[in-house]
Structures are given as C-alpha cells and as structure tokens.
Amino acid sequence: MAENANDENILLVKIKTKRQELANYLRKSKPQNTKLINSSIIAGALAAALTAGPGVGGEGFISSAKDMVSFGVPVWQALCLAASILSVVAVIANGMLKSNGLAAKISKTQLCDAKLEGLETMLELRQIDVKQALQLYTQQLTEISHI
C-alpha cells in the first residue's frame, strides 16, 4: 500500500507540473491569439473604410478630402496605398492564425487542463486507482503534443 501511495504522489506531482506548463502556455498564447484576431479585424475594417469614401462619394469626396488634407500626392493614391497596406496586414494576421492553428491549440490546451484537473481531484479523493489514472494522464499528454 505504501508503494501505491508513493506512486500516487509521484503522479499527482506530474499532473500539477503539467497543469502549470499548460497555464504558462495559455498565459503566453491567448494574448498572441487576441492580438492577431484584433489586428485582422481592425486592419480589414480600416481598409474597407478607406476605400468606401471614394467609392461612394466619388469626385465630391476626393475634392473635399483634397481641400482638408494635402499629402503632396493625389488623395485617391494615398487612400488606395493605405487601404492596400491595411489589407496586407489583415491577410498576414489571418494567415498566421490559420497556419499556426493557434485557436485550436488553445482550445485543446484548455480542454486538457480541465481533464487533468478532474483527474487530479479523483486521485486526491482516491476515486480512481493509480494505474487507471496513469493511463488517463498519458492519454491526455498525446492531446497536447504542441506543448
């Protein structure tokens, strides 16, 4: 029985350590994910707004804008250039989100943490034997190979 209690303690330490790693990963990844999403939304919206003025207002908009601001280049060129740059920013942010699969990794990590918390509780309350808990623990590790 003492050997079983020792195994249980070892597994509990491993679970707690892994949960801390998951928390650290989430602490770093969630803000990065939010920044990419916000960058994509804001850049896309601004690009649309910059092209809407000349598109809807036509020559009247261009001459009004020309009277308010003088860039040394035609207003329509400045608007198109800014809209193009913002569109590129939006595309890059979206591409980074999709290529890294960051949102999916965050979801998997959160799910795994919840399962490990349940496993930790069951072990502490002795509602599961160590052998079965070890199987569940190793199964969860395969779900978060990105960490």
N, C-alpha and C positions, 0 to 999 in steps of 0.2 A: 504493500500500500504506500509506503514511503517513496518508493521508486515512481509510482504513479503520480503522487503529489509533486515530486520534483519535475517530472515530465510536464505536468500541468503548468507549473510555474514557468518553466522554460518557454512553453508555447504562449502563455499569457504575455511574457516579456516580448516575444517575437511579434505578437499581434499588436501590442501597444507601440512598438517601434515602427512597424509598418504603417499603422494609422498616423503616426507623427510624420512619416515620409509623405503620406497622402495629403495631409493637411498642408505641409510645406509646398507640395506641388500645386495644390489648389490655390494657395495664397499667391503663388507666382503666376499661374496660368489664367486665373479668372480676370485679373485686370488687363492682361495682354489681350484676351479674347474680347473684352469690352472695348478696349481702345481700337481694335481692328474693326469691330462692328460699327462703332460710332464714327470712325474715320470714313468708312464706306458710305454710311447714311448721309453724313454732313457734306462730304465732297460731292456725292451724286446729286443731292438736293441743290447745292450751290451751283453746280454745273447746269442743272436744269433751269434754275432761276436766271442765270446769266444769259442763257440763250432765249428765254421766254420774252424778255424785253424787246429785243429787235424783231423776234418772230411775230409777236402780237402787235407791237406798236409801230413797226415798220420805220419809214423815214422820219416820222414825227418823233419817235423815241430817240432815234440816232441824233437828230438835230438838237433835241432837248438835252441829251446826255453830253453832246459836244459843247454846248453852252456852259454846262456845270463843271465839266472836267476837261482839262487839256493835258493829254499824255505825250503829245508830240507825234503820235501815230493816230490813225483813224480809230474812232471809238469802237466800231464794229470789229476791227482787228484785235484790239485789246480784250474785248469781251470774248471773242472766239478763242483767243490764246488762253485766257484764264479758264474758260469752260473746258478746253481740251486738257489742260494740266489737271484740273479737278477730276475730270473723267478718268484720266490715267491713275490718279491716286485712288479713286474708288475701285477701279479694276484690280489694282495691285493689292489693296486691302482684302477684297473678296477672294482673290487668288490665294493669298497667304492663309486665309481662314480655311479654305477648302483643301489646299494642298497639305496643310499640317493636320487637318481633321481635329482641330483644337476643341471644338464644341463637343464632338463625340468622345474625345479623350476625357474631357472634364466630366461629362455625364457618367462614363464608365468608372471614373475615379470616385465620384460621389456615391454611386451605387455600391461599389466595392467597400467603401468606408462604412456605409450603413450595414452591410452584411457582416463585416468584421466586428463592428460594434455589437451586433446581435450575438455573434459567436463568442466574443469576449464576455458578454453578460451570461450566456449559457454556461460557459466554463466556470466563471466565478460563482455561479449559483449551483454548480455541479448538476446541471440539467443535461449534460452531454458527456460521453466518455472521451478521453484524450485521443484515442485512435480515430474516432469518427471526427472529432474537432480538427485533427491534423489533416485529414482528407479534405475537409471543407476549406481549411486555410490554404492548402496548396492549390486547390481548385480556384480560389479567388485570386491567387497570385498570377495565374495564367490570363486572367481577365485584364490585368493591368501591366502587361509586358512593357508598356511605354514608360514606365517609371523605374 
